[in-house]
């Protein structure tokens, strides 16, 4: 059974609440350098899978906007919402011991409803100034900026992308809940960075097809597995290999034997490195995981290009 990982444990600090920068640094250490490119790469692969991408002005502009949506807006929302400790340090400072002084209000005689409301507002203002803002103020501003950017880019892109924003919010909420319980939301990371990004690229130019949807989910499963391998958690190889095996089966079922063969060879190249995991140290596991990303990214490109 997997043991829940405490937030910030990778940095050797189990007591201090991790900031957003700590979470981003952890993610980069797990899979650098290829993980940072995977969202945009999945957008391009999904666009190829739609068979609607044209290498000319309008479609290329839409592709650039989708890359901004995935990398800046969605990535910012996920990193800041999930990477900020909204609960532990903030809840520990409530109720505040001090009350901020507020201008006197009418009808605030001692014991009156107005006086109780003014006292509560003073405590809230003190908590906001002394506890919330130093810990999460910058993250809150970042969330607002990322939310505005998401809204603007969504209005500029086809309506087919709008349901994906709801899926992002749902995955982000689950990620926040997992972090509150002391677990790293690796599944949410993978499905945001790979699954939703692939679907965003496809939705730019065409409605979702079953084949492209299955490929997006299969590579998201593979990415989740590789993150688990890097973190030293169980069942990582099952997810990593099984997700890509599903993609190979999809290509065979769509009568793309050449693409299925290439994807199968790319999967075999990854499997050939995996026996080293049984006796390897954690740094070696991270190295093997990092070397796996380009093989999987190549398989994503082959599958997206070959999808009929």
Helices and strands as residue ranges (DSSP letters): G 9-11, H 20-31, G 34-37, H 38-49, H 57-68, I 69-74, H 75-83, H 88-92, H 113-127, I 128-132, H 133-156, G 159-161, H 162-180, H 186-190, I 191-196, H 197-203, H 210-231, H 236-253, H 257-274, G 275-279, H 282-306
